[in-house]
Amino acid sequence: MKKSICLVFAVILFVCMVFSTSCSSKNAGKLVCGITDFEPMNFRDSSGKWTGFDTELALLVGQRLGMKVAFQEIAWESKYQELEAGTINAIWNGFTANASENGVPRSNMVDFSYSYLRNQQCIVIRAARTGDFRNMDDLIGKSSSAESGSAGESVATEAVGESGRFIGVPAQISTFLEVKSGAVDFAVVDILLAQRLAGSGDYSDLAIANITLDHEVYAVGFKKGSDLRDRVNAVLKELYDEGKLRELAGKYGLEDSLVLDTNFRG
């Protein structure tokens, strides 16, 4: 019986190794970026093509590195598994670097590039309820939503406390629908997204609460030990020094958030 169990585990391990090796081999020479639908970082234009600040930045970097760039839409909560399996070799999607998940710093799980944009989490509510949310104490016991596996999830779950309720969703954009429909009292999302959507179009009845949360920075995540990190860093520095990074940031209204911290390592 023990021999049979050992044989089963051996077969499973072999299959996993073959799958991982196959993915890594298939993606050799390619920069495969794991992304979600997150405007203005990565989103689809009217023709269905991926665009956005991070999308265009990845394409610029790939061009300089002589690598073909591909974008793989992923479930954000599975980003580390996708990276480990080799289905992607970069997490490039407004990835908050100075954050933790389940108490573990993200820098323990991936190698980060230089940070290139400042960000912070914010509270999105229905505009009619602005007076109900003035400070963090007003969030206790409420219902909240955030993208599963995101920095916002940690903020949201801590904010509502044990008496509150949390609903995780696949992408940040989905939290707006949760708030709009009344399924939750508030959502925690990146402010760069909230400033783009809250108060306009389909989300004209939503607003950003006047509650200030900690500042964050975005960086690209790579598998531990990957030589891609240093190669991408070199190109990021070139693009910043040449003014091309600022030019791209201006295209998406992000020039005030632009930064290049070459000392940043997560």
N, C-alpha and C positions, 0 to 999 in steps of 0.2 A: 504493500500500500504506500509506504514511504517513498519507494523508488518511483512509483507512478506519479505521486505528487511532485517529486523533484523534477521528473521528466516534463510535466506540464509547465512548471515554472521556468524550466530551461527553454522550452519552446517559446513561451511568452516573451522572455528576455531577448531571445534571438530575433523574434519578429520586430520588437521595439527597436533593437539596434539596427536592423536592416532598414526599417522605415525612416529612422533618424538619419542614417547614412545616405539613404536614397534622396531625402529632401535636401540635405546639405550639398550633395553632389549636383542635384538638379539646379540648385540656386547658386552654384559657383560662378563668380563673375557677375552676379546680379545683386542689386541692392533692393531687397524685398521689404517694403515698409508695412508694418502692421498698423492699420488705421481704423477709425470709426467715423461716422458722419458727424462732423464737429465744425460748424462754421464759426470763424473764418479760416480755420486751420486746414481741414480737409472736408470738402463737400462736393456734391455733383452739380455741374452747371445744367443749363436748359437742355443740353444734348445728352446728358447722362455721363459726361466725362468728369473724372476727378479733377478738382482744382482747389485753390486755397493757398494760404501762405506756406504751410508746411509741405504741401504737395509741390509747389513750384520750387521751394528751397531744396527739397530732396532731388528734384530733376536737375537743378543747377549743380549740386554736389556730385551727383552721378555722372553728369557730363564731364566734369573736371577729372573725375577718377577713372573715366573710361568704362563705366559700368552701366548696364541697362537697368533702369529703375522700374519696379513693378509695385503696385499697391494692392495689398491684401486686406479686405475688410474682415475684422475679427470681433469676437465678443470680448469686450475690454477686460472682463474678469478672467479671461483665459490667456492674457497677453504673455505671461511668463512661460506657460506651457507651450504656446506657439513658438516662442523664441527658442526654448530648449529643444523642441522637436525639429527645428530647422525649417519650418514652413515660412518663417520670416527671419530676417537677420537684423532688423532694426525696429524699435517701437518709436514711431515718428508721428505723433498725433497730439500735440499740445500736452506732452507727458510731464506732469509735475514731478520734479526731481527731489526737492527738499520736503518729502512727505513720507509717511509710514503706512503700512498696511498690517492690521492686526498687531500693532506694536513693533513691527520689524521695518527698519528704514529701507526704502526702495534701493538705496545705494548698496545694500547687502545682497540684493538679488540681481542687479544688472550693473554694468559699467556705463556711466553717463558721459556724454560729450560735454563740451563747454555749454553753459547756459546761454540762451540767446533771446529770451523774452521774459519780461516780468508779468506776473499774473496774481490773482488772489481769488479765493472762493467768495461767493456772495449768496445772499438769501433772496429767492424769487417768490413772490406772493401775488395774490390777486390784488389789484390796485385798490379795490373798494375796502380792503382790510389793512391798509397802511397803518392806521392808528392802533391796530392790535399787535403790531410787531415793532417795538422800539428798542429792545435790547435782548441779549441772549436769554435772560430769564423768561421772556415771553414765549420762548420756543419749547420750554420744558413741558412734557406731557402731550405735545402736539403730534401730528402725523407728518412725516417727511419723506422725500424721495431724492435719489441721486443715482448716478450711473454705478452699477455694481463694479466693485474693484477700483473705484476712483478715489482721489483724495477727498472728494465731496462726501463719499459714503462715511468716512471716518468722522467728518464734521457733523453730518446729519444725525448719525446714531448717537453721538456723544451729546449733541444739543437737546434731543428730545428726552434723553434719559430712559431709565427702565420703565417709566410710566407711559412713555410715548410709543409710537409705531413707525417702522421704517419700511418703505417699499423700494426695492432695487429694480432698476430698469436697464436694458441693454446699451442704451446710448443717452448722452446728456439731453439731446433734443427731446427725448421721450418724457423727461421730467416736466417739461412745459405743459404737456397735455394732461399730466397727472394733476398739476395745480389748477389748470384751466377748468377741468371737469369737476373739481372739488374732491377728488379722490384723496388728496393730501392737503395739508395746510400750507406747506412750503416746500421748496426744493433747494438744494445746494448745488450750484454749478459754477464753472469758471466764469469770471466776470467778463472776459473777452467775448464769450458767447452771449451772456445775458445782455450786455450793452448793445449787441447786434439785434437781438430779437424782442426782448421785453419792451412793451409799450408801442409796438408797431405791428402792422399786418394782422395775421391771425392771432397774435398775442398782444393786441392793443390793450386788453383788459388786465395785463400782468405788469408788475413793477418790481424794481430792486429795492428791498427793504433798506432802511438807513441804519444798518448794522455792519460795522467794519470787522472783517476777519483778517487773519494773518496773510502777509504777502508770500508769494511763491515764485518759482522760476521754472521755465520749461527747458528741457534738454532732450537729447535723443538717447534712448536706451539700447545697449548692445549686450550680447551674451558675455558673461564673465570671461576675460582673457582674449576676447576677439581683437584682432589687429585693426578692424574697421574703425574703432573708436578714434584712434590716433590719426588715421588717414582722413576721416571726416572732419576732425578738429582742425587739421591743417588747412582744409578747404574753407571751413567756416571763417577762419582767421583771414584768409585771402579775400573772401567776399566782403567781410566787414571792413577791412582796410581799403578796399577799392570802392566802397560806398554802395555796392550792389545790394547788400543786405538791407541797408536803409531805404534804398529805392524800392525794393520788394515790400518792405514793411509799410511804406507810404501807400502803395497800391491797395492795401487792405486796411488802411487806417490804423496801423499798429506802430507807427514811428515813435510814439511816446512810451511805448512798452519795450522798445528795442534795447538790448544790452548784450555785451559779449564778455562774459567773465571767464578768462582763460585759466583762472585758478580754481574754478569750480570742479569738484569731483563727486558731488552728491553728499 
